[in-house]
Amino acid sequence: MNFKSGICKYGRSSTIPSISMPLSEWSVMRKDDERGVALLLALLILALLVALILEFDGEARREYRDAAAFRDNFKAQTLTRAAIQAARAVLQQDFLKDKKSGESYDSPTDLWAMPIKNYAIGDGFLSAQIEDERGKLNLNDLAAAAGDAIQKKAKIDRFKRLFELLQLSPDLVDAVVDWVDPDENQEPAGAESLYYQSQRPPYRAANAPLSGPGDLRLIKGFTPEIADRLSQYVTIFPEEGGALVNLNTADALVIQALDPAITQSMATEIIQGRPYKKKEDLDRIGSFQEIGAKLRATQSGYDVK
């Protein structure tokens, strides 16, 4: 560093510092600055590339998941349609067999009652089970008896016995009655439109027969778990009433619910005595003769599950 002397305009001498640097040093600093800028640009470009790659990877993964979900859904639909067609074929074979043998009843020994297990279709497996819905209580019976007080009470009591056997609140039956009957007169533990309009979102009681199992989840007190638990014991026919229970396929709890005089041991005895070709066959169960006059085995309606 050099210092030069000079004279200011007032006549006084002063010493002014002056900085000088060799050209080579200036060149080195300039190159260092350029390298720093280049490094920053490289890091910026790298960061942008990483962001783009991550975005592309995320989008690719989402598209792959969507494609896999579409594939699996298509397979499930195909297997479902195959199950329905297989069930139809089994029922047709069973019908022809019964027609040839002259049988007019359905029981667990029939061809349709045999499950289809792990039948290979493509890269999937088909399992299906046909159930006799006439072996269950029809919830729409509660709508059919709306005009007959005695018949209505008998049907309500039947369902309440079933709910108690399943350790479910019998009050749920009152809620079903109010949902399916045509009026707004509330049962003791039931609910009509006034209750449902206070819900969020509000809606009205159907005041009509149930259209399917999903309707139960709209009724006061019912949960998905309760609806699923009931599915083995109750059914929903589109027509009102006339749902005679097939004793050849009914569960022991359904049989007990039919009449208060039917005990657990009696229901077990009925199951052990299957199949019943006609109602008179029940007479071979001595303890059931009087009650058997009220009940009979009947032709079945089917559901594929």
Secondary structure as UniProt FT lines:
FT   STRAND          2..7
FT   TURN            9..10
FT   STRAND          13..18
FT   HELIX           23..101
FT   TURN            108..109
FT   HELIX           111..113
FT   STRAND          116..121
FT   TURN            122..123
FT   STRAND          124..128
FT   STRAND          130..132
FT   HELIX           133..135
FT   STRAND          137..138
FT   TURN            139..140
FT   HELIX           141..144
FT   TURN            145..147
FT   HELIX           149..165
FT   TURN            166..167
FT   HELIX           171..180
FT   TURN            188..189
FT   HELIX           193..196
FT   TURN            197..198
FT   HELIX           213..218
FT   TURN            220..221
FT   HELIX           224..230
FT   TURN            231..233
FT   STRAND          234..235
FT   TURN            247..249
FT   HELIX           252..258
FT   TURN            260..261
FT   HELIX           264..272
FT   HELIX           279..284
FT   HELIX           286..288
FT   HELIX           289..292
FT   TURN            293..294
FT   STRAND          302..304
//
